[in-house]
Amino acid sequence: MHLKVGLALLLFWGFSSCEPQDDRLQPEGTPRTEMQKVPVQTLDFGFVPSVVYETHAYYEPGAIGVLFHMVHAFLYAVQPNPFPKDLIVKVIQQNMGGIKLEEYQKPENVVLALQTIYYELGFIVLAVIGVLFVLLMPLVGLCFCMCRCCDNCGGEMHQRQKKNADCQRGFYTTMLIATSVFLTAGVLVAYAANHNISSHIKSTRRLVSTNIRDLKSFANYTPAQIDYLTGQFTTAKNKVLSDLDNIGTLLGGRIQNQLERDVVPALDNALRMTGAMRETKEALENVSTSLEMLQDATGRLQDGLQGERTSLGNTLNDPACTNGAVSHTCNTIRGTLSQLALNANFNKLPDVSHQLANVDNVLKTDLSNIVQRGYSAFNNTPRLVTEQTQNIVTGVKGMLDKVGGEIIGFTKMFPLEPALVNFTQFLTDSQKKIETFYPQIDQLDFYRWIGCVAICCMVVLVLAFNFLGLLCGTCGYDKNASPTTRGCLSNTGGNLLMAGVGFSFIFSWALMAVVVSTFVAGGNIEKLICEPLANRELFKIIDTPYIVHPEKKNFLPGMLFQDPNIDLTIGSMYRDCYDNNGLYSSLHLEKKFNFNKFLNATVYNPELSKVFSSVKVDLEGIVLLEQEGRDNLLNFASTGVGEIDYEAYLAEVNKGVTVVDLLSFANDLEAQADQLPRGALANALKGHASNIRLIHKEQVVPMEQAMKYVRARSTLSSSIRLLERTAKELPSKVTNVLTAIDAAEYLISNNGSYVVKQETERFVQSVVGYFRQYTNWVKLSLDAEVAQCKPISNIVDSLEIVACSFIVDSVNTFWFGLGGCCLFLLPSIILSVKLAKFYRRMETEDVYDDLDFGNYGFHNEPLQGNHNPVLVSMPSYDTMCRYPRASAPPQQPDW
C-alpha cells in the first residue's frame, strides 16, 4: 500500500485537472496564428538535470547459452505452435466469474478444452511417456530381478560359446562406452545448469540493489527537475520584459520600417530639391561670371578688329589701287574686309541676374533644415511608442510576476516532499527486509544445490559402475581363459556392470519422475511466460480490453486512476519506459492531470490578452514637411529659370571667336601684297598683315588657349545645359515631391492605425512566441526528460532475467540433461547385462572334442571306439543334469 501511494504521489507530483479559462493568444495551429507567425528568437532553456541509472538489464549467458539454445530448440520441436493469446484470453474470460462443474459440458468450454489439449499435445505425449517410464521401470526391474533369480534373462552362470564372441564383446563394449559418454554429457549438462543457478544468486542481489538505487535516484531527481522546469519560466519572462523595455525600438522600429517605404523616399526627394536649388544657383552664377568675362574679352577683340579693318580700308582707298593692274587685287582684298569681325557675339546674350536673385531669395529659406525636422518627426516613432505604451508595459510586468508566482505556487501546493521522503524510506525499508532473506535464500539454494547434486550422483554412481566395470573387465579379460577360469579382475568388472544395472533400475524411475515434473512445469513456463514476455506478447493479454472485468476496458488506468477508459496499456508504458521517456507521457497523465492546459491557462490568461489588445499608438501628430517648406519648393519652381533663352546661349558658345582664321587671312593678304609692284602700297598691305598677326597672337590666341577663357566657355556651356535640364524637369519634380509628401502624410494619418495594429499584433505574437517556446519546451521535457521511467522497464527486465534466464532456463537445461541420462540408462542396462556375461566367471562352460571340427580353443579328449565329439564335464558334477539347456551333445551309451 505504501509503495502504491508513494509512487502515485511521485508520478503525478501534484498536477491539477483544472481546465484553461481562455485560449486567447491562440494556440498553434489556428489559421489566424499561422498568418501572424513572425520570426521569434530561439530561447535557450538549458538542459534539465538528468540522472544516470545504474541498472543494465541485459544478460549474456556465455558458454552455457549454447545449452539454452538447444533446450529452446527442443521445446520448439515439442511445442511449435505460436503463443495462444486468443485461447488464453477466452479461457480467462470464460473463467472470470468461476465455472460450475456442469458448465464444463457446454460446447464452448469443450472447444476451449480441446484447443488447450491440442496446444499442450507435445507436453502431454512426453509427460505420458515419462509417467509410463516411472510406473513401468520399477515393475520391469522387479520382473527382471525375479527372472534372473530363476536362472533366466541371463541369470544362469553358463555362457554358450560362439564363433563371434570376441566381435560381440567388442561391439557391446564400444556401445556401452558410447552410452556412458552420453550419460556423462547429460550429467555434466545437468550439473552445469545446477551450478548456473547458484552462481547467479549474487547477480540477483546486484540487480535488486541497483534497481532500488535507481528508484531512489528517480525519486530524488524528480523534484529538482520539476523545479528546473518552473524556474525556466524566468528565462521566457526576462526575454519578454527585455522586449517590453525596448518596445519603442522593437514595435516602433517595426512600425517605422513599414511606413518608411513611402515616407523616406518622399523626404529624400524633398531633400534632393535643396541640392537642386544650390546647383541652380551655382549654374546661374557660373553663367553670369562666364558671360561677363567673355563679353569683356570679345569687346577688346572687337575694337582691335574694327580699327584694323578701317585702316586696311583706308589703305585700299589709295589712288595706287586704281591702276588697272593693281585694282583687281585691291578689289579682292576689299571684298574680304568683312571677314575681320567677331563670330561669337556674347554681348547680345540676355542677363540672368533676375533669375539668380530669385534663387537667392528661395535659398534664404533653409529647406534642408525643414526636411530634417520631418526626418526627426518620423524617426521619433519609437520614442512615441514608448511614451504611449508606458502604462501597458508596467501592467504586463506585474502580470508576468503574478503568472510566475502562480506556476511556482502550483507545484508547491501539494505535499510532494513528504511523499518523496516516505517513498524513499519505504524503498530503504524494503531493501533491508529483502536483505534479511538473503541468508535464507542462500541456505535454500544450498539445499537445492545439494539435492540436484545428489540426483546427479545417482547417475554418476551408475557411470562409476559402468566405467569401473569396463576398466576391470577389459583389463582382466584373458581370451585364452575359459568362462569358468576367468580371473578375479574380469569377474569383478562383470559384477560392477551388473551393480550398475541394479542401481539403474533403482534410480531411473525416480530420475524420470524429477524430469517429468520439471519438464512439464519449466517447459510450460518457458512457452507461456518467458517467451511471450521476451517478445512482449504477454503484455497483449494483460492489455486486452475487458479481460479483468467486463465493465473495465483497460486494466492499468483502472488500477492507477480508477478510470479504465483511458487509452493506456502496459505494453505502451513499457515501450516508453524502455526508451527512457518521461513518466508523464508514459502514463498519459495529460488525460487525467493536464499540466499543459494549466500552463496555457496561466500564461495565456484573459487579463494578459486584454492588456496586449489595448496597445494603441497614435501617429497623427507626425508632420513630414511644414508649410514653409512647401512654399519654398513652389517659389523655386517659379524663379524664372525656364524663361532663359538657352538656344541663344548654346548657339554663341558653339561659334568660333572670329569669322575667319586671322593667320590665314594675314597670309593671304601678304601673298596678295607680293603680287603687287614694289612700292608703298605693297608695303602698307604687308604692314596690315603683320598687325593682323599681332592681333591674333595677343588677343585671339589667349582667348582660345588661356585657361580662364577656356573654362569660362566650358562652364558657360555646361551651366546652360544644366539649367536647361533643370528648367524642363523642375515643375514636375516639385509637383512629384509635394505629391509624395502628401501621400506619405495621408498614409500616416489615415492608414497608420492599420499599420500600427498589424505591427502591434506581430509584436504581441513575438512576445507570445516566447511563452509558446516555454510551454512547448515544458511539454517536450515532461515527455522525454522529467521523471524518466527507465527504472520501471528495468524492473520488468530484471524480473525476466532472474525468473527466465537465471532460473527457468537453468531448470529446463537441468531436466534436459537429466532426461537424456534417463533415456540412455535403458541401453546402458541392456549393454551392461550383455557385456557382463563376457566378464563374469561362469560355473559351467561348453567343451567339444577337436575331431572333425578342429580345435576351437576348448579342452577336448578323444574317446576310444567312438569318432563323434564327446562333451566332457570339467567339474566333478554333471553339467547336463544341472543345466540341461547348456548344450546339446549326442547321447552317450553310458549316460
Helices and strands as residue ranges (DSSP letters): H 2-12, H 31-35, G 62-64, H 65-78, H 85-94, G 101-105, H 107-119, H 121-149, E 158-159, H 165-199, H 201-231, H 233-245, H 247-247, I 248-252, H 253-316, G 319-322, H 324-335, G 337-339, G 346-348, H 353-363, H 367-379, H 381-388, H 390-412, H 416-436, H 438-476, G 483-485, H 488-525, I 526-530, H 531-534, H 537-542, H 555-561, H 570-578, H 583-586, G 589-591, H 595-603, H 606-613, H 627-637, G 641-643, H 646-654, H 662-675, H 680-695, I 696-700, H 701-705, H 707-746, I 747-751, H 752-784, H 790-800, I 801-808, H 809-839, E 844-845, H 879-882
